[in-house]
Amino acid sequence: VHLQACGGGVVQAGGSLRLSCTASVRTSSRFIMGWFRQAPGKEREFVAAYKWDGGYSYYADSVKGRFTISRDNAKNTVYMQMNNLKPEDTAVYYCAADSRLILSSIRYASQYDHWGQGTQVTVSS
């Protein structure tokens, strides 16, 4: 599975961006697609995940209420709308996917088999 992430950019604090992650294959109901981010000098951290079967979304506490995941079945694409961005949201954002994850593992980057290239998000204060 090849994942294509895009949508990053530079925005002022309080602004919004929408990231997208498109899979090269039709996403099955077993897929979980995750978003992670990595700031300079920090470990990659979980941001959000979307369970294709049932359409459930999961968010890190740091982004809950500000970020929202949605999907477009026809395009095999997951979107992450990021509102009220803060300088601490600055990072390279990665999308990932796996068809064998269990829910207890969705927050761990090591559990995902497929990764897209990163897209830079910079939030200025």
C-alpha positions, 0 to 999 in steps of 0.5 A: 500500500502506497500512501500519499500525504499532502496539505501541509504549509505555514499558517499563523496561530489560530489558523487552519489546515487540512491534510489528506492521505490517499491510499493507492489501493481500495481501503478495506473495512479492516484498515485503520489509518493513523496520523502521527507527527514528529517535531525536531528532536522529539519522538514521533507521536500519535495524533489521530486514527480512523477505523474504516469499519464503522467510521470511528475516530480517535484523537490524542488529548492534545488535539481533541476538539481541534482536529477532525478526521473524515474520509472519502471512500471513492478517493480512498482518502482520509482527511484531517482538518486541523483548526485553531492551530498552535505553535506546538503543532509544528511538526512533520505529519505522517499518515500510516495504515495497517489492516491488522491493528487492534484498537489497543495498538493504534497509538503506536507508530511501530504497529503500522506497516505502511507509511506515507511521506511526511508533510510539514506543518509550521504554525507561527506565533 
